[in-house]
């Protein structure tokens, strides 16, 4: 049974977040946590918290099982563009210069490898 965790209106550029999301897509949860923990990119801290939240959501759905024995993996991770805050800064000759502060939405799905293989066999 899969579990979903969402992060909305995160104040990072979607492009920078996608670079980190591509590192962990399809990996096991233990391997993904290791990659995120030792990554130098600042966005990896947000994704690490989100992955821990998705594993906790999976534990709530599957009360009798342990995530260690279930072989959890990152099934899908999607980074969408969020709202953009628009600000103005003065430029030469009194002109305004636009500053765009981007945000993103991240959806992370964690699933058990055993259940996925059972569904494929059916």
Buried (B, 14 or more C-beta within 10 A) or exposed (E): EBBBBEBEEBEBBBEBBBBBBEBBBEBBBEEBBEBBEEBEBEBBEBBBEBBBBBBEBBBEEBEEBEBEEBBBBBBBBEBEEBEEEEEEEEEEEEEEEEEEEBBBBBBBBBBBEEBBEEEEEE
